[in-house]
């Protein structure tokens, strides 16, 4: 499993599978091959949903946002 963290708060906000991480990595922009952080917006979730990305992943990301418009999200293997 992969743990997701709110960068600003340093708190764990969810868990996803390796396959879901690959979908997220394919969607989000990476600044380098070692990048483990993403800037996530509510709009990203809407667009991912329209593109048919895994609905469980989108639910986890929306829960991580907790009603906010955006956040920095970090991942690490558990």
PDB file with SEQRES, HELIX, SHEET and CRYST1 records, atoms N, CA, C and O in Angstrom:
SEQRES   1 A   78  UNK UNK UNK UNK UNK UNK UNK UNK UNK UNK UNK UNK UNK          
SEQRES   2 A   78  UNK UNK UNK UNK UNK UNK UNK UNK UNK UNK UNK UNK UNK          
SEQRES   3 A   78  UNK UNK UNK UNK UNK UNK UNK UNK UNK UNK UNK UNK UNK          
SEQRES   4 A   78  UNK UNK UNK UNK UNK UNK UNK UNK UNK UNK UNK UNK UNK          
SEQRES   5 A   78  UNK UNK UNK UNK UNK UNK UNK UNK UNK UNK UNK UNK UNK          
SEQRES   6 A   78  UNK UNK UNK UNK UNK UNK UNK UNK UNK UNK UNK UNK UNK          
HELIX    1 AA1 UNK A   18  UNK A   27  1                                  10    
HELIX    2 AA2 UNK A   42  UNK A   50  1                                   9    
HELIX    3 AA3 UNK A   55  UNK A   65  1                                  11    
SHEET    1 AA1 4 UNK A  11  UNK A  16  0                                        
SHEET    2 AA1 4 UNK A   2  UNK A   6 -1                                        
SHEET    3 AA1 4 UNK A  70  UNK A  77 -1                                        
SHEET    4 AA1 4 UNK A  37  UNK A  41 -1                                        
CRYST1    1.000    1.000    1.000  90.00  90.00  90.00 P 1           1          
ATOM      1  N   UNK A   1       0.836  -1.186   0.000  1.00  0.00           N  
ATOM      2  CA  UNK A   1       0.000   0.000   0.000  1.00  0.00           C  
ATOM      3  C   UNK A   1       0.881   1.249   0.000  1.00  0.00           C  
ATOM      4  O   UNK A   1       2.045   1.226   0.402  1.00  0.00           O  
ATOM      5  N   UNK A   2       0.280   2.324  -0.463  1.00  0.00           N  
ATOM      6  CA  UNK A   2       0.941   3.626  -0.551  1.00  0.00           C  
ATOM      7  C   UNK A   2       0.199   4.592   0.371  1.00  0.00           C  
ATOM      8  O   UNK A   2      -1.022   4.720   0.288  1.00  0.00           O  
ATOM      9  N   UNK A   3       0.927   5.259   1.236  1.00  0.00           N  
ATOM     10  CA  UNK A   3       0.338   6.249   2.134  1.00  0.00           C  
ATOM     11  C   UNK A   3       0.406   7.622   1.484  1.00  0.00           C  
ATOM     12  O   UNK A   3       1.401   7.979   0.854  1.00  0.00           O  
ATOM     13  N   UNK A   4      -0.673   8.389   1.647  1.00  0.00           N  
ATOM     14  CA  UNK A   4      -0.733   9.764   1.144  1.00  0.00           C  
ATOM     15  C   UNK A   4      -0.712  10.712   2.332  1.00  0.00           C  
ATOM     16  O   UNK A   4      -1.374  10.474   3.342  1.00  0.00           O  
ATOM     17  N   UNK A   5       0.060  11.798   2.199  1.00  0.00           N  
ATOM     18  CA  UNK A   5       0.215  12.765   3.274  1.00  0.00           C  
ATOM     19  C   UNK A   5      -0.084  14.174   2.793  1.00  0.00           C  
ATOM     20  O   UNK A   5       0.229  14.541   1.660  1.00  0.00           O  
ATOM     21  N   UNK A   6      -0.694  14.952   3.668  1.00  0.00           N  
ATOM     22  CA  UNK A   6      -0.875  16.388   3.466  1.00  0.00           C  
ATOM     23  C   UNK A   6       0.470  17.024   3.799  1.00  0.00           C  
ATOM     24  O   UNK A   6       0.904  16.985   4.950  1.00  0.00           O  
ATOM     25  N   UNK A   7       1.128  17.605   2.810  1.00  0.00           N  
ATOM     26  CA  UNK A   7       2.469  18.159   3.010  1.00  0.00           C  
ATOM     27  C   UNK A   7       2.465  19.258   4.065  1.00  0.00           C  
ATOM     28  O   UNK A   7       3.341  19.290   4.928  1.00  0.00           O  
ATOM     29  N   UNK A   8       1.486  20.159   4.004  1.00  0.00           N  
ATOM     30  CA  UNK A   8       1.449  21.294   4.930  1.00  0.00           C  
ATOM     31  C   UNK A   8       1.272  20.848   6.378  1.00  0.00           C  
ATOM     32  O   UNK A   8       1.941  21.359   7.275  1.00  0.00           O  
ATOM     33  N   UNK A   9       0.370  19.896   6.603  1.00  0.00           N  
ATOM     34  CA  UNK A   9       0.079  19.448   7.964  1.00  0.00           C  
ATOM     35  C   UNK A   9       0.985  18.304   8.412  1.00  0.00           C  
ATOM     36  O   UNK A   9       1.165  18.073   9.608  1.00  0.00           O  
ATOM     37  N   UNK A  10       1.553  17.591   7.437  1.00  0.00           N  
ATOM     38  CA  UNK A  10       2.382  16.439   7.769  1.00  0.00           C  
ATOM     39  C   UNK A  10       1.583  15.231   8.227  1.00  0.00           C  
ATOM     40  O   UNK A  10       2.137  14.306   8.822  1.00  0.00           O  
ATOM     41  N   UNK A  11       0.284  15.234   7.954  1.00  0.00           N  
ATOM     42  CA  UNK A  11      -0.575  14.149   8.415  1.00  0.00           C  
ATOM     43  C   UNK A  11      -0.940  13.204   7.274  1.00  0.00           C  
ATOM     44  O   UNK A  11      -1.029  13.601   6.112  1.00  0.00           O  
ATOM     45  N   UNK A  12      -1.146  11.952   7.643  1.00  0.00           N  
ATOM     46  CA  UNK A  12      -1.575  10.944   6.681  1.00  0.00           C  
ATOM     47  C   UNK A  12      -3.040  11.194   6.351  1.00  0.00           C  
ATOM     48  O   UNK A  12      -3.867  11.359   7.248  1.00  0.00           O  
ATOM     49  N   UNK A  13      -3.355  11.220   5.054  1.00  0.00           N  
ATOM     50  CA  UNK A  13      -4.721  11.534   4.632  1.00  0.00           C  
ATOM     51  C   UNK A  13      -5.371  10.410   3.831  1.00  0.00           C  
ATOM     52  O   UNK A  13      -6.523  10.538   3.417  1.00  0.00           O  
ATOM     53  N   UNK A  14      -4.660   9.325   3.610  1.00  0.00           N  
ATOM     54  CA  UNK A  14      -5.269   8.231   2.872  1.00  0.00           C  
ATOM     55  C   UNK A  14      -4.268   7.171   2.471  1.00  0.00           C  
ATOM     56  O   UNK A  14      -3.062   7.305   2.679  1.00  0.00           O  
ATOM     57  N   UNK A  15      -4.813   6.102   1.883  1.00  0.00           N  
ATOM     58  CA  UNK A  15      -3.994   4.995   1.376  1.00  0.00           C  
ATOM     59  C   UNK A  15      -4.525   4.584   0.011  1.00  0.00           C  
ATOM     60  O   UNK A  15      -5.734   4.563  -0.222  1.00  0.00           O  
ATOM     61  N   UNK A  16      -3.598   4.257  -0.889  1.00  0.00           N  
ATOM     62  CA  UNK A  16      -3.967   3.790  -2.216  1.00  0.00           C  
ATOM     63  C   UNK A  16      -3.094   2.599  -2.582  1.00  0.00           C  
ATOM     64  O   UNK A  16      -2.090   2.320  -1.925  1.00  0.00           O  
ATOM     65  N   UNK A  17      -3.489   1.910  -3.630  1.00  0.00           N  
ATOM     66  CA  UNK A  17      -2.706   0.774  -4.109  1.00  0.00           C  
ATOM     67  C   UNK A  17      -1.603   1.267  -5.053  1.00  0.00           C  
ATOM     68  O   UNK A  17      -1.613   2.417  -5.494  1.00  0.00           O  
ATOM     69  N   UNK A  18      -0.672   0.393  -5.346  1.00  0.00           N  
ATOM     70  CA  UNK A  18       0.396   0.723  -6.295  1.00  0.00           C  
ATOM     71  C   UNK A  18      -0.194   1.035  -7.672  1.00  0.00           C  
ATOM     72  O   UNK A  18       0.294   1.925  -8.369  1.00  0.00           O  
ATOM     73  N   UNK A  19      -1.233   0.312  -8.063  1.00  0.00           N  
ATOM     74  CA  UNK A  19      -1.878   0.557  -9.353  1.00  0.00           C  
ATOM     75  C   UNK A  19      -2.533   1.941  -9.374  1.00  0.00           C  
ATOM     76  O   UNK A  19      -2.461   2.644 -10.382  1.00  0.00           O  
ATOM     77  N   UNK A  20      -3.163   2.328  -8.279  1.00  0.00           N  
ATOM     78  CA  UNK A  20      -3.765   3.659  -8.190  1.00  0.00           C  
ATOM     79  C   UNK A  20      -2.689   4.741  -8.218  1.00  0.00           C  
ATOM     80  O   UNK A  20      -2.893   5.806  -8.800  1.00  0.00           O  
ATOM     81  N   UNK A  21      -1.547   4.471  -7.592  1.00  0.00           N  
ATOM     82  CA  UNK A  21      -0.440   5.426  -7.633  1.00  0.00           C  
ATOM     83  C   UNK A  21       0.029   5.624  -9.068  1.00  0.00           C  
ATOM     84  O   UNK A  21       0.317   6.751  -9.473  1.00  0.00           O  
ATOM     85  N   UNK A  22       0.110   4.554  -9.837  1.00  0.00           N  
ATOM     86  CA  UNK A  22       0.523   4.674 -11.236  1.00  0.00           C  
ATOM     87  C   UNK A  22      -0.456   5.539 -12.017  1.00  0.00           C  
ATOM     88  O   UNK A  22      -0.043   6.339 -12.855  1.00  0.00           O  
ATOM     89  N   UNK A  23      -1.741   5.386 -11.752  1.00  0.00           N  
ATOM     90  CA  UNK A  23      -2.747   6.225 -12.419  1.00  0.00           C  
ATOM     91  C   UNK A  23      -2.566   7.686 -12.019  1.00  0.00           C  
ATOM     92  O   UNK A  23      -2.653   8.580 -12.861  1.00  0.00           O  
ATOM     93  N   UNK A  24      -2.317   7.924 -10.738  1.00  0.00           N  
ATOM     94  CA  UNK A  24      -2.093   9.289 -10.252  1.00  0.00           C  
ATOM     95  C   UNK A  24      -0.836   9.885 -10.871  1.00  0.00           C  
ATOM     96  O   UNK A  24      -0.838  11.043 -11.290  1.00  0.00           O  
ATOM     97  N   UNK A  25       0.226   9.109 -10.930  1.00  0.00           N  
ATOM     98  CA  UNK A  25       1.478   9.585 -11.517  1.00  0.00           C  
ATOM     99  C   UNK A  25       1.312   9.897 -13.004  1.00  0.00           C  
ATOM    100  O   UNK A  25       1.923  10.831 -13.522  1.00  0.00           O  
ATOM    101  N   UNK A  26       0.488   9.112 -13.677  1.00  0.00           N  
ATOM    102  CA  UNK A  26       0.236   9.364 -15.088  1.00  0.00           C  
ATOM    103  C   UNK A  26      -0.558  10.636 -15.316  1.00  0.00           C  
ATOM    104  O   UNK A  26      -0.454  11.267 -16.368  1.00  0.00           O  
ATOM    105  N   UNK A  27      -1.343  11.002 -14.337  1.00  0.00           N  
ATOM    106  CA  UNK A  27      -2.193  12.190 -14.454  1.00  0.00           C  
ATOM    107  C   UNK A  27      -1.455  13.456 -14.041  1.00  0.00           C  
ATOM    108  O   UNK A  27      -1.560  14.481 -14.713  1.00  0.00           O  
ATOM    109  N   UNK A  28      -0.714  13.395 -12.948  1.00  0.00           N  
ATOM    110  CA  UNK A  28      -0.092  14.584 -12.361  1.00  0.00           C  
ATOM    111  C   UNK A  28       1.253  14.881 -13.012  1.00  0.00           C  
ATOM    112  O   UNK A  28       1.881  14.011 -13.615  1.00  0.00           O  
ATOM    113  N   UNK A  29       1.671  16.119 -12.874  1.00  0.00           N  
ATOM    114  CA  UNK A  29       2.949  16.559 -13.424  1.00  0.00           C  
ATOM    115  C   UNK A  29       4.055  16.337 -12.392  1.00  0.00           C  
ATOM    116  O   UNK A  29       3.937  16.752 -11.239  1.00  0.00           O  
ATOM    117  N   UNK A  30       5.132  15.675 -12.825  1.00  0.00           N  
ATOM    118  CA  UNK A  30       6.286  15.462 -11.950  1.00  0.00           C  
ATOM    119  C   UNK A  30       7.386  16.413 -12.365  1.00  0.00           C  
ATOM    120  O   UNK A  30       7.635  16.624 -13.552  1.00  0.00           O  
ATOM    121  N   UNK A  31       8.049  16.992 -11.355  1.00  0.00           N  
ATOM    122  CA  UNK A  31       9.152  17.902 -11.645  1.00  0.00           C  
ATOM    123  C   UNK A  31      10.456  17.149 -11.870  1.00  0.00           C  
ATOM    124  O   UNK A  31      11.367  17.663 -12.519  1.00  0.00           O  
ATOM    125  N   UNK A  32      10.549  15.930 -11.334  1.00  0.00           N  
ATOM    126  CA  UNK A  32      11.727  15.094 -11.553  1.00  0.00           C  
ATOM    127  C   UNK A  32      11.309  13.640 -11.347  1.00  0.00           C  
ATOM    128  O   UNK A  32      10.206  13.370 -10.872  1.00  0.00           O  
ATOM    129  N   UNK A  33      12.176  12.717 -11.700  1.00  0.00           N  
ATOM    130  CA  UNK A  33      11.863  11.299 -11.536  1.00  0.00           C  
ATOM    131  C   UNK A  33      11.839  10.899 -10.066  1.00  0.00           C  
ATOM    132  O   UNK A  33      11.305   9.846  -9.719  1.00  0.00           O  
ATOM    133  N   UNK A  34      12.411  11.729  -9.204  1.00  0.00           N  
ATOM    134  CA  UNK A  34      12.425  11.444  -7.778  1.00  0.00           C  
ATOM    135  C   UNK A  34      11.349  12.221  -7.025  1.00  0.00           C  
ATOM    136  O   UNK A  34      11.288  12.166  -5.796  1.00  0.00           O  
ATOM    137  N   UNK A  35      10.512  12.934  -7.746  1.00  0.00           N  
ATOM    138  CA  UNK A  35       9.459  13.744  -7.143  1.00  0.00           C  
ATOM    139  C   UNK A  35       8.430  12.843  -6.472  1.00  0.00           C  
ATOM    140  O   UNK A  35       7.955  11.884  -7.080  1.00  0.00           O  
ATOM    141  N   UNK A  36       8.086  13.141  -5.233  1.00  0.00           N  
ATOM    142  CA  UNK A  36       7.096  12.379  -4.478  1.00  0.00           C  
ATOM    143  C   UNK A  36       5.942  13.264  -4.016  1.00  0.00           C  
ATOM    144  O   UNK A  36       5.120  12.846  -3.201  1.00  0.00           O  
ATOM    145  N   UNK A  37       5.884  14.494  -4.541  1.00  0.00           N  
ATOM    146  CA  UNK A  37       4.838  15.430  -4.162  1.00  0.00           C  
ATOM    147  C   UNK A  37       4.077  15.906  -5.392  1.00  0.00           C  
ATOM    148  O   UNK A  37       4.633  16.070  -6.478  1.00  0.00           O  
ATOM    149  N   UNK A  38       2.791  16.118  -5.177  1.00  0.00           N  
ATOM    150  CA  UNK A  38       1.936  16.620  -6.238  1.00  0.00           C  
ATOM    151  C   UNK A  38       1.071  17.748  -5.712  1.00  0.00           C  
ATOM    152  O   UNK A  38       0.685  17.753  -4.543  1.00  0.00           O  
ATOM    153  N   UNK A  39       0.772  18.693  -6.570  1.00  0.00           N  
ATOM    154  CA  UNK A  39      -0.181  19.748  -6.274  1.00  0.00           C  
ATOM    155  C   UNK A  39      -1.525  19.260  -6.769  1.00  0.00           C  
ATOM    156  O   UNK A  39      -1.710  19.073  -7.972  1.00  0.00           O  
ATOM    157  N   UNK A  40      -2.454  19.053  -5.875  1.00  0.00           N  
ATOM    158  CA  UNK A  40      -3.761  18.495  -6.192  1.00  0.00           C  
ATOM    159  C   UNK A  40      -4.823  19.568  -6.018  1.00  0.00           C  
ATOM    160  O   UNK A  40      -4.822  20.304  -5.031  1.00  0.00           O  
ATOM    161  N   UNK A  41      -5.726  19.649  -6.983  1.00  0.00           N  
ATOM    162  CA  UNK A  41      -6.851  20.584  -6.884  1.00  0.00           C  
ATOM    163  C   UNK A  41      -8.166  19.823  -6.989  1.00  0.00           C  
ATOM    164  O   UNK A  41      -8.214  18.696  -7.482  1.00  0.00           O  
ATOM    165  N   UNK A  42      -9.231  20.463  -6.515  1.00  0.00           N  
ATOM    166  CA  UNK A  42     -10.563  19.886  -6.654  1.00  0.00           C  
ATOM    167  C   UNK A  42     -10.888  19.701  -8.138  1.00  0.00           C  
ATOM    168  O   UNK A  42     -11.552  18.736  -8.518  1.00  0.00           O  
ATOM    169  N   UNK A  43     -10.422  20.619  -8.963  1.00  0.00           N  
ATOM    170  CA  UNK A  43     -10.646  20.512 -10.410  1.00  0.00           C  
ATOM    171  C   UNK A  43      -9.962  19.272 -10.984  1.00  0.00           C  
ATOM    172  O   UNK A  43     -10.506  18.626 -11.880  1.00  0.00           O  
ATOM    173  N   UNK A  44      -8.765  18.932 -10.473  1.00  0.00           N  
ATOM    174  CA  UNK A  44      -8.093  17.707 -10.917  1.00  0.00           C  
ATOM    175  C   UNK A  44      -8.996  16.497 -10.694  1.00  0.00           C  
ATOM    176  O   UNK A  44      -9.118  15.632 -11.562  1.00  0.00           O  
ATOM    177  N   UNK A  45      -9.628  16.447  -9.520  1.00  0.00           N  
ATOM    178  CA  UNK A  45     -10.520  15.327  -9.205  1.00  0.00           C  
ATOM    179  C   UNK A  45     -11.682  15.266 -10.192  1.00  0.00           C  
ATOM    180  O   UNK A  45     -12.066  14.187 -10.643  1.00  0.00           O  
ATOM    181  N   UNK A  46     -12.237  16.424 -10.521  1.00  0.00           N  
ATOM    182  CA  UNK A  46     -13.344  16.474 -11.487  1.00  0.00           C  
ATOM    183  C   UNK A  46     -12.888  15.955 -12.851  1.00  0.00           C  
ATOM    184  O   UNK A  46     -13.575  15.153 -13.483  1.00  0.00           O  
ATOM    185  N   UNK A  47     -11.730  16.419 -13.289  1.00  0.00           N  
ATOM    186  CA  UNK A  47     -11.223  16.018 -14.602  1.00  0.00           C  
ATOM    187  C   UNK A  47     -10.863  14.535 -14.636  1.00  0.00           C  
ATOM    188  O   UNK A  47     -11.124  13.855 -15.629  1.00  0.00           O  
ATOM    189  N   UNK A  48     -10.266  14.032 -13.559  1.00  0.00           N  
ATOM    190  CA  UNK A  48      -9.938  12.607 -13.489  1.00  0.00           C  
ATOM    191  C   UNK A  48     -11.208  11.766 -13.570  1.00  0.00           C  
ATOM    192  O   UNK A  48     -11.239  10.730 -14.233  1.00  0.00           O  
ATOM    193  N   UNK A  49     -12.250  12.228 -12.888  1.00  0.00           N  
ATOM    194  CA  UNK A  49     -13.517  11.513 -12.918  1.00  0.00           C  
ATOM    195  C   UNK A  49     -14.076  11.472 -14.341  1.00  0.00           C  
ATOM    196  O   UNK A  49     -14.551  10.430 -14.795  1.00  0.00           O  
ATOM    197  N   UNK A  50     -14.019  12.603 -15.042  1.00  0.00           N  
ATOM    198  CA  UNK A  50     -14.491  12.668 -16.426  1.00  0.00           C  
ATOM    199  C   UNK A  50     -13.697  11.747 -17.345  1.00  0.00           C  
ATOM    200  O   UNK A  50     -14.234  11.232 -18.326  1.00  0.00           O  
ATOM    201  N   UNK A  51     -12.419  11.539 -17.031  1.00  0.00           N  
ATOM    202  CA  UNK A  51     -11.553  10.695 -17.857  1.00  0.00           C  
ATOM    203  C   UNK A  51     -11.650   9.216 -17.495  1.00  0.00           C  
ATOM    204  O   UNK A  51     -11.002   8.377 -18.121  1.00  0.00           O  
ATOM    205  N   UNK A  52     -12.461   8.896 -16.479  1.00  0.00           N  
ATOM    206  CA  UNK A  52     -12.664   7.495 -16.127  1.00  0.00           C  
ATOM    207  C   UNK A  52     -11.583   6.908 -15.243  1.00  0.00           C  
ATOM    208  O   UNK A  52     -11.416   5.690 -15.192  1.00  0.00           O  
ATOM    209  N   UNK A  53     -10.852   7.756 -14.552  1.00  0.00           N  
ATOM    210  CA  UNK A  53      -9.840   7.267 -13.605  1.00  0.00           C  
ATOM    211  C   UNK A  53     -10.559   6.526 -12.471  1.00  0.00           C  
ATOM    212  O   UNK A  53     -11.706   6.839 -12.152  1.00  0.00           O  
ATOM    213  N   UNK A  54      -9.898   5.566 -11.877  1.00  0.00           N  
ATOM    214  CA  UNK A  54     -10.435   4.737 -10.787  1.00  0.00           C  
ATOM    215  C   UNK A  54     -11.242   5.566  -9.781  1.00  0.00           C  
ATOM    216  O   UNK A  54     -10.689   6.453  -9.131  1.00  0.00           O  
ATOM    217  N   UNK A  55     -12.540   5.286  -9.648  1.00  0.00           N  
ATOM    218  CA  UNK A  55     -13.387   6.068  -8.743  1.00  0.00           C  
ATOM    219  C   UNK A  55     -12.960   5.984  -7.282  1.00  0.00           C  
ATOM    220  O   UNK A  55     -13.160   6.936  -6.528  1.00  0.00           O  
ATOM    221  N   UNK A  56     -12.375   4.858  -6.871  1.00  0.00           N  
ATOM    222  CA  UNK A  56     -11.904   4.733  -5.488  1.00  0.00           C  
ATOM    223  C   UNK A  56     -10.746   5.686  -5.241  1.00  0.00           C  
ATOM    224  O   UNK A  56     -10.668   6.295  -4.175  1.00  0.00           O  
ATOM    225  N   UNK A  57      -9.848   5.826  -6.203  1.00  0.00           N  
ATOM    226  CA  UNK A  57      -8.737   6.777  -6.089  1.00  0.00           C  
ATOM    227  C   UNK A  57      -9.282   8.196  -5.964  1.00  0.00           C  
ATOM    228  O   UNK A  57      -8.818   8.968  -5.125  1.00  0.00           O  
ATOM    229  N   UNK A  58     -10.242   8.537  -6.776  1.00  0.00           N  
ATOM    230  CA  UNK A  58     -10.809   9.886  -6.748  1.00  0.00           C  
ATOM    231  C   UNK A  58     -11.467  10.160  -5.388  1.00  0.00           C  
ATOM    232  O   UNK A  58     -11.357  11.264  -4.856  1.00  0.00           O  
ATOM    233  N   UNK A  59     -12.138   9.169  -4.838  1.00  0.00           N  
ATOM    234  CA  UNK A  59     -12.744   9.327  -3.515  1.00  0.00           C  
ATOM    235  C   UNK A  59     -11.687   9.605  -2.458  1.00  0.00           C  
ATOM    236  O   UNK A  59     -11.868  10.486  -1.617  1.00  0.00           O  
ATOM    237  N   UNK A  60     -10.595   8.869  -2.492  1.00  0.00           N  
ATOM    238  CA  UNK A  60      -9.502   9.083  -1.533  1.00  0.00           C  
ATOM    239  C   UNK A  60      -8.934  10.495  -1.682  1.00  0.00           C  
ATOM    240  O   UNK A  60      -8.667  11.165  -0.684  1.00  0.00           O  
ATOM    241  N   UNK A  61      -8.751  10.943  -2.914  1.00  0.00           N  
ATOM    242  CA  UNK A  61      -8.192  12.278  -3.142  1.00  0.00           C  
ATOM    243  C   UNK A  61      -9.150  13.368  -2.672  1.00  0.00           C  
ATOM    244  O   UNK A  61      -8.717  14.358  -2.081  1.00  0.00           O  
ATOM    245  N   UNK A  62     -10.422  13.200  -2.923  1.00  0.00           N  
ATOM    246  CA  UNK A  62     -11.409  14.187  -2.457  1.00  0.00           C  
ATOM    247  C   UNK A  62     -11.456  14.234  -0.934  1.00  0.00           C  
ATOM    248  O   UNK A  62     -11.577  15.309  -0.346  1.00  0.00           O  
ATOM    249  N   UNK A  63     -11.362  13.078  -0.301  1.00  0.00           N  
ATOM    250  CA  UNK A  63     -11.338  13.044   1.166  1.00  0.00           C  
ATOM    251  C   UNK A  63     -10.076  13.723   1.699  1.00  0.00           C  
ATOM    252  O   UNK A  63     -10.114  14.378   2.740  1.00  0.00           O  
ATOM    253  N   UNK A  64      -8.975  13.568   0.994  1.00  0.00           N  
ATOM    254  CA  UNK A  64      -7.732  14.233   1.407  1.00  0.00           C  
ATOM    255  C   UNK A  64      -7.877  15.746   1.324  1.00  0.00           C  
ATOM    256  O   UNK A  64      -7.366  16.466   2.181  1.00  0.00           O  
ATOM    257  N   UNK A  65      -8.562  16.228   0.312  1.00  0.00           N  
ATOM    258  CA  UNK A  65      -8.764  17.676   0.162  1.00  0.00           C  
ATOM    259  C   UNK A  65      -9.625  18.254   1.290  1.00  0.00           C  
ATOM    260  O   UNK A  65      -9.464  19.421   1.648  1.00  0.00           O  
ATOM    261  N   UNK A  66     -10.520  17.470   1.842  1.00  0.00           N  
ATOM    262  CA  UNK A  66     -11.387  17.897   2.950  1.00  0.00           C  
ATOM    263  C   UNK A  66     -12.081  19.224   2.662  1.00  0.00           C  
ATOM    264  O   UNK A  66     -12.118  20.111   3.515  1.00  0.00           O  
ATOM    265  N   UNK A  67     -12.627  19.353   1.460  1.00  0.00           N  
ATOM    266  CA  UNK A  67     -13.374  20.547   1.110  1.00  0.00           C  
ATOM    267  C   UNK A  67     -12.525  21.717   0.636  1.00  0.00           C  
ATOM    268  O   UNK A  67     -13.067  22.744   0.226  1.00  0.00           O  
ATOM    269  N   UNK A  68     -11.218  21.581   0.686  1.00  0.00           N  
ATOM    270  CA  UNK A  68     -10.336  22.656   0.204  1.00  0.00           C  
ATOM    271  C   UNK A  68     -10.281  22.633  -1.318  1.00  0.00           C  
ATOM    272  O   UNK A  68     -10.624  21.630  -1.944  1.00  0.00           O  
ATOM    273  N   UNK A  69      -9.856  23.722  -1.898  1.00  0.00           N  
ATOM    274  CA  UNK A  69      -9.712  23.813  -3.353  1.00  0.00           C  
ATOM    275  C   UNK A  69      -8.418  23.173  -3.838  1.00  0.00           C  
ATOM    276  O   UNK A  69      -8.350  22.699  -4.972  1.00  0.00           O  
ATOM    277  N   UNK A  70      -7.377  23.155  -2.983  1.00  0.00           N  
ATOM    278  CA  UNK A  70      -6.091  22.606  -3.408  1.00  0.00           C  
ATOM    279  C   UNK A  70      -5.243  22.198  -2.210  1.00  0.00           C  
ATOM    280  O   UNK A  70      -5.529  22.563  -1.070  1.00  0.00           O  
ATOM    281  N   UNK A  71      -4.206  21.440  -2.495  1.00  0.00           N  
ATOM    282  CA  UNK A  71      -3.255  21.014  -1.460  1.00  0.00           C  
ATOM    283  C   UNK A  71      -2.033  20.410  -2.128  1.00  0.00           C  
ATOM    284  O   UNK A  71      -2.067  20.032  -3.299  1.00  0.00           O  
ATOM    285  N   UNK A  72      -0.950  20.326  -1.361  1.00  0.00           N  
ATOM    286  CA  UNK A  72       0.224  19.579  -1.780  1.00  0.00           C  
ATOM    287  C   UNK A  72       0.113  18.203  -1.127  1.00  0.00           C  
ATOM    288  O   UNK A  72      -0.127  18.090   0.075  1.00  0.00           O  
ATOM    289  N   UNK A  73       0.289  17.176  -1.924  1.00  0.00           N  
ATOM    290  CA  UNK A  73       0.121  15.791  -1.513  1.00  0.00           C  
ATOM    291  C   UNK A  73       1.435  15.058  -1.716  1.00  0.00           C  
ATOM    292  O   UNK A  73       2.071  15.191  -2.762  1.00  0.00           O  
ATOM    293  N   UNK A  74       1.843  14.287  -0.722  1.00  0.00           N  
ATOM    294  CA  UNK A  74       3.078  13.495  -0.822  1.00  0.00           C  
ATOM    295  C   UNK A  74       2.713  12.024  -0.640  1.00  0.00           C  
ATOM    296  O   UNK A  74       1.760  11.693   0.067  1.00  0.00           O  
ATOM    297  N   UNK A  75       3.480  11.147  -1.284  1.00  0.00           N  
ATOM    298  CA  UNK A  75       3.229   9.715  -1.112  1.00  0.00           C  
ATOM    299  C   UNK A  75       4.493   9.003  -0.681  1.00  0.00           C  
ATOM    300  O   UNK A  75       5.607   9.450  -0.953  1.00  0.00           O  
ATOM    301  N   UNK A  76       4.293   7.875   0.002  1.00  0.00           N  
ATOM    302  CA  UNK A  76       5.412   7.000   0.339  1.00  0.00           C  
ATOM    303  C   UNK A  76       4.894   5.581   0.547  1.00  0.00           C  
ATOM    304  O   UNK A  76       3.752   5.378   0.959  1.00  0.00           O  
ATOM    305  N   UNK A  77       5.735   4.623   0.260  1.00  0.00           N  
ATOM    306  CA  UNK A  77       5.360   3.225   0.450  1.00  0.00           C  
ATOM    307  C   UNK A  77       5.248   2.911   1.930  1.00  0.00           C  
ATOM    308  O   UNK A  77       6.000   3.435   2.752  1.00  0.00           O  
ATOM    309  N   UNK A  78       4.301   2.052   2.253  1.00  0.00           N  
ATOM    310  CA  UNK A  78       4.143   1.628   3.650  1.00  0.00           C  
ATOM    311  C   UNK A  78       4.870   0.324   3.864  1.00  0.00           C  
ATOM    312  O   UNK A  78       4.865  -0.211   4.972  1.00  0.00           O  
TER     313      UNK A  78                                                      
END                                                                             
